[in-house]
Amino acid sequence: PKQQPRTNEEKLKIGPNKATFYTLVAGGASGFLGGMVAIRGPPLIFYFLHPPHPIAFTKDSQRATGVVLMFFNVSMRMIFYLVDTFSASSKKEYFIKEDWR
């Protein structure tokens, strides 16, 4: 008997596969560039324009994914800034008094 073609949900399995690999590479590159030079967008834009095979984005799913990414990015920044502000090791002096004569 002929097998029915599988849907995208059936093709996309959780675990090690090509789509998961490219998704992690895009997210890692975005995080690395965001941390180094505060430009996290280009890998995500490339990922949205050319997603791996079983993944397909609609306009609404792109917006929703962008909102979720922005939420977690801003949340992590706020947590980092709060921890850095109130931690004991953040009492650094960035300017030495001898430099300002």
Backbone torsions as a table, in degrees:
resi	resn	phi	psi	omega
1	PRO	NA	148.0	178.3
2	LYS	-76.0	140.5	177.2
3	GLN	-87.7	144.0	177.6
4	GLN	-73.1	143.4	175.5
5	PRO	-64.1	141.0	-178.2
6	ARG	-80.9	149.7	176.9
7	THR	-80.5	170.7	179.9
8	ASN	-61.3	-36.7	-179.4
9	GLU	-65.8	-35.3	178.7
10	GLU	-74.5	-31.6	-179.6
11	LYS	-72.9	-35.8	-176.1
12	LEU	-87.6	102.1	179.3
13	LYS	-104.4	146.8	175.5
14	ILE	-74.0	136.2	-179.9
15	GLY	128.3	-170.8	-176.5
16	PRO	-72.2	109.7	173.0
17	ASN	-151.1	176.9	-174.9
18	LYS	-63.6	-43.1	-178.6
19	ALA	-64.4	-42.5	178.4
20	THR	-64.0	-40.8	179.9
21	PHE	-61.5	-49.5	-178.7
22	TYR	-66.7	-32.8	176.7
23	THR	-65.6	-43.9	178.1
24	LEU	-66.7	-37.3	177.7
25	VAL	-64.6	-44.6	179.2
26	ALA	-63.5	-43.3	178.6
27	GLY	-66.5	-41.1	178.0
28	GLY	-65.3	-43.2	178.4
29	ALA	-64.4	-39.1	178.0
30	SER	-64.3	-44.3	178.5
31	GLY	-65.4	-40.9	179.3
32	PHE	-63.7	-49.2	179.6
33	LEU	-66.4	-35.4	177.0
34	GLY	-64.3	-38.5	178.8
35	GLY	-75.0	-35.2	-176.7
36	MET	-80.1	-49.3	-172.5
37	VAL	-131.4	11.2	177.8
38	ALA	60.1	32.4	175.3
39	ILE	-125.4	89.5	-176.4
40	ARG	-97.3	-6.0	-172.1
41	GLY	-73.5	-43.3	-172.4
42	PRO	-55.6	-43.6	177.1
43	PRO	-64.4	-34.2	178.9
44	LEU	-71.0	-38.6	177.4
45	ILE	-63.7	-44.5	177.7
46	PHE	-61.7	-40.3	179.0
47	TYR	-64.9	-41.2	178.7
48	PHE	-68.3	-36.5	-178.8
49	LEU	-76.6	-31.6	-177.7
50	HIS	-132.2	68.5	-178.5
51	PRO	-71.3	155.5	176.1
52	PRO	-62.5	161.5	-165.0
53	HIS	-46.6	-59.0	-173.7
54	PRO	-75.5	-10.9	-178.3
55	ILE	-88.5	132.3	176.7
56	ALA	-135.7	132.2	-179.6
57	PHE	-105.6	137.3	167.3
58	THR	-99.8	174.3	179.4
59	LYS	-60.8	-41.8	-179.4
60	ASP	-68.4	-39.5	-179.9
61	SER	-70.4	-31.5	174.7
62	GLN	-65.2	-43.6	178.6
63	ARG	-63.1	-44.7	-179.2
64	ALA	-63.7	-42.4	178.6
65	THR	-64.5	-41.0	177.1
66	GLY	-62.7	-39.5	178.6
67	VAL	-65.6	-43.5	179.3
68	VAL	-63.6	-43.8	178.5
69	LEU	-61.5	-44.5	179.7
70	MET	-64.8	-40.4	178.6
71	PHE	-59.2	-49.1	-178.6
72	PHE	-69.2	-35.5	178.2
73	ASN	-63.3	-48.7	-178.8
74	VAL	-66.8	-39.3	178.8
75	SER	-62.3	-45.0	179.9
76	MET	-65.7	-38.2	177.5
77	ARG	-64.1	-43.5	-179.8
78	MET	-63.5	-42.6	177.9
79	ILE	-62.3	-44.7	179.2
80	PHE	-61.5	-46.0	-179.3
81	TYR	-63.9	-40.2	178.4
82	LEU	-65.6	-44.6	178.7
83	VAL	-64.0	-42.7	-179.7
84	ASP	-66.3	-37.7	-178.9
85	THR	-68.4	-42.4	-173.2
86	PHE	-98.6	2.3	178.3
87	SER	-81.6	154.7	-177.9
88	ALA	-68.6	-27.6	-177.1
89	SER	-80.4	-3.4	-177.9
90	SER	-88.6	4.9	179.6
91	LYS	-85.4	65.1	-178.5
92	LYS	-98.6	147.5	172.5
93	GLU	-101.6	116.8	-176.1
94	TYR	-85.2	-19.2	179.8
95	PHE	-121.1	134.2	178.2
96	ILE	-91.5	137.5	-175.3
97	LYS	-62.5	-30.3	-179.6
98	GLU	-67.3	-22.1	179.9
99	ASP	-74.1	-18.6	-176.3
100	TRP	-112.0	84.7	-178.6
101	ARG	-91.5	NA	NA
